Amino acid sequence: MQQQTADDIYTQGQVLIFNKPLHWTSFDLVNKVRWLISRSIGKKIKVGHAGTLDPLATGLMIICTGKKTKEITSFQDHDKEYIADIKLGATTPSFDLETEINQTYDCSFVTKPLAEETLKTFLGRQIQYPPVFSAKKINGKRVYESARRGEEVKTRPQEIEIKEIELLDFKDYIIKVRVLCSKGTYIRTLADDLGKRLNTGAHLIGLKRTKIGNITLNNAMQIEDFEKIFIKKD
């Protein structure tokens, strides 16, 4: 039986599971994987990902190569699980740490039981507005490009579903929460909406994606591990 070459393996298609590094864009990771494979087999290869993560987020990313890129949509349709750290008492225009704090609030009255009860109000189907600092397109343009120029941006509402929401920790007015949600859900928007319901303001200070469908972060590799497959040490 003839042994498969790297060309055969990645052209026929692979589903690769990565833990996206902090500060990397999703495209940074895709481009790195594409470069490593293309350099190894001596030709360009199709590579894509099944769901964007913001640069300030870490965690599970599914990357498909070759013919497996046809399956990307099926992965995108799966539910996602996240672990989020939400800071009460202040808001930012981007709903996270990408932009500076623009308003502060008193949050001294918030208790763990109040936080837990308020989180439960987000369970179920609902309308959510994507943040203006997002990769959503309006009239063919990424909305964050307009937002960063200081232009007024209005995003279109979309229906999402929060299937599970669990308070993991509450300390120093930082809420750690596990969220299982439908595709298209913005955890940054959830953080901002939580601040509104508590009348404290809030923004996302940490985010990790831990699950896509039945695929978990426990099975993910670091980009450095993948790089070692192709680049021999001197």
C-alpha positions in Angstrom: 0.0 0.0 0.0 1.4 3.4 -1.1 2.2 5.8 1.8 0.3 9.1 1.7 2.4 12.2 1.2 1.9 15.5 3.0 0.5 16.8 -0.3 -2.1 14.0 -0.4 -3.0 14.4 3.3 -3.6 18.2 3.3 -5.0 18.4 -0.2 -7.6 15.6 0.4 -8.4 17.6 3.5 -7.7 17.7 7.2 -9.7 19.2 10.1 -7.2 20.7 12.5 -8.0 21.8 16.0 -6.1 24.7 17.5 -5.9 26.9 20.6 -5.7 30.4 19.2 -3.0 32.5 20.9 -3.9 35.8 22.6 -3.5 38.8 20.3 -3.5 36.7 17.1 -6.4 37.4 14.7 -8.2 34.4 13.3 -6.6 35.2 9.9 -3.1 35.2 11.5 -3.6 31.6 12.5 -5.1 30.6 9.1 -2.2 32.3 7.3 0.4 30.6 9.5 -1.1 27.2 8.9 -1.4 27.8 5.1 2.2 29.0 5.0 3.6 26.0 6.8 1.7 23.5 4.7 2.3 25.3 1.3 6.0 25.6 2.1 6.2 21.9 2.9 4.4 20.6 -0.2 5.6 23.2 -2.6 2.3 24.7 -3.7 -0.6 26.8 -2.4 -3.4 25.0 -0.6 -6.9 26.1 0.4 -7.2 26.7 4.1 -10.1 28.2 6.0 -11.6 28.5 9.6 -14.9 27.7 11.0 -15.7 30.7 13.2 -13.8 33.9 14.0 -12.3 34.7 17.4 -11.3 38.3 18.3 -7.6 39.1 18.8 -8.3 39.5 22.6 -9.9 36.0 22.8 -8.2 32.6 23.0 -9.4 29.1 22.6 -10.8 26.7 20.2 -10.5 27.3 16.4 -11.3 24.7 13.8 -9.2 25.0 10.6 -9.9 23.0 7.5 -7.6 22.3 4.6 -8.1 21.2 1.0 -11.4 19.5 0.3 -12.4 19.6 3.9 -13.0 23.4 3.5 -16.3 22.4 2.1 -17.4 21.3 5.6 -16.7 24.7 7.2 -20.3 25.8 7.1 -21.4 22.7 9.0 -19.0 23.5 11.8 -20.1 27.1 11.9 -23.7 26.1 12.5 -22.8 24.2 15.7 -23.4 25.7 19.2 -20.4 27.3 20.9 -19.3 27.3 24.5 -17.3 30.1 26.1 -15.7 31.1 29.4 -16.0 34.8 29.8 -14.7 37.3 32.4 -16.9 40.4 32.7 -15.9 43.5 34.6 -18.7 45.5 36.2 -18.6 49.2 36.8 -17.4 50.5 33.5 -18.1 50.5 29.7 -16.0 50.8 26.6 -17.1 51.5 23.0 -16.0 48.1 21.8 -17.5 46.3 24.8 -14.0 44.9 25.6 -10.4 46.0 26.2 -9.8 47.0 22.6 -10.9 50.5 23.4 -10.5 52.8 26.5 -13.2 53.1 29.3 -15.7 55.8 28.4 -17.9 55.7 31.5 -17.8 54.4 35.0 -20.6 53.4 37.4 -21.2 52.4 41.0 -21.4 48.6 41.3 -20.9 48.3 45.0 -24.5 47.0 45.5 -24.1 44.0 43.2 -24.0 40.7 45.1 -23.3 37.2 43.8 -27.0 36.2 44.1 -28.0 39.3 42.2 -25.4 38.6 39.5 -26.6 35.0 39.2 -30.3 35.9 39.0 -29.6 38.5 36.3 -27.6 36.1 34.2 -30.5 33.7 34.2 -32.7 36.4 32.5 -30.5 35.9 29.4 -31.6 32.3 28.9 -33.5 31.5 25.7 -34.0 33.1 22.3 -33.5 36.8 22.0 -32.6 39.7 19.7 -29.0 40.8 19.9 -27.2 43.7 18.3 -23.6 42.9 17.1 -21.0 45.4 18.5 -20.0 48.2 16.1 -16.4 47.0 16.6 -17.0 43.7 14.9 -16.2 42.0 11.6 -19.8 42.2 10.5 -20.3 43.7 7.0 -22.7 46.5 6.1 -22.9 47.5 2.5 -19.8 45.4 1.8 -17.6 47.1 4.5 -16.5 45.7 7.9 -18.3 47.8 10.5 -15.2 48.1 12.7 -13.5 50.0 10.0 -16.1 52.7 10.1 -16.3 52.6 13.9 -12.5 53.1 14.2 -12.8 56.2 12.0 -15.3 57.6 14.5 -18.2 57.3 12.1 -21.7 56.5 13.3 -22.5 52.8 12.8 -25.8 50.9 13.3 -25.7 47.1 13.2 -28.6 44.9 12.3 -30.3 42.9 15.0 -30.1 39.2 14.8 -31.8 36.3 16.7 -29.5 34.3 18.9 -30.1 31.7 21.7 -28.4 31.4 25.1 -28.9 27.7 25.9 -26.9 27.5 29.1 -25.4 30.2 31.3 -23.6 29.5 34.6 -21.9 31.7 37.1 -18.5 30.2 37.8 -17.0 32.9 40.1 -17.7 36.4 41.4 -14.8 38.4 42.9 -13.9 42.1 42.9 -16.9 42.8 40.7 -15.6 40.5 38.0 -18.1 37.8 36.9 -16.7 34.6 35.4 -19.4 32.9 33.4 -19.8 29.8 31.2 -22.1 30.3 28.2 -23.4 27.8 25.7 -25.0 29.7 22.8 -26.0 29.5 19.2 -23.9 30.6 16.3 -23.7 34.4 15.8 -23.8 35.2 19.5 -21.4 38.0 20.6 -20.2 37.5 24.2 -19.0 41.2 24.2 -22.6 42.3 23.6 -23.8 39.9 26.3 -21.3 41.6 28.7 -22.6 45.1 27.7 -26.3 44.0 28.0 -25.5 42.5 31.5 -24.2 45.8 32.6 -27.3 47.5 31.4 -29.6 45.1 33.2 -27.6 45.6 36.4 -27.4 49.3 35.9 -23.6 49.1 36.5 -22.1 49.1 33.0 -19.8 46.2 32.1 -17.3 45.1 29.6 -15.5 41.9 28.6 -12.0 41.5 29.9 -11.3 37.9 29.0 -12.8 35.3 26.6 -11.9 31.7 25.8 -13.9 29.4 23.5 -13.9 25.9 24.9 -16.3 24.0 22.6 -17.7 23.9 19.1 -20.4 21.2 18.8 -18.8 18.1 20.2 -15.2 19.3 19.6 -13.5 20.6 22.8 -10.5 22.7 23.6 -9.0 19.7 25.4 -8.2 18.2 21.9 -6.6 21.4 20.5 -2.9 21.8 19.7 -0.8 24.9 20.0 0.5 26.5 16.7 4.0 25.8 18.0 3.3 22.1 18.0 2.0 22.2 14.5 5.1 24.2 13.4 7.4 21.4 14.7 5.9 19.0 12.2 7.2 21.1 9.3 10.3 22.9 10.7 13.2 20.7 11.9 15.3 22.1 14.6 18.9 23.0 13.7 
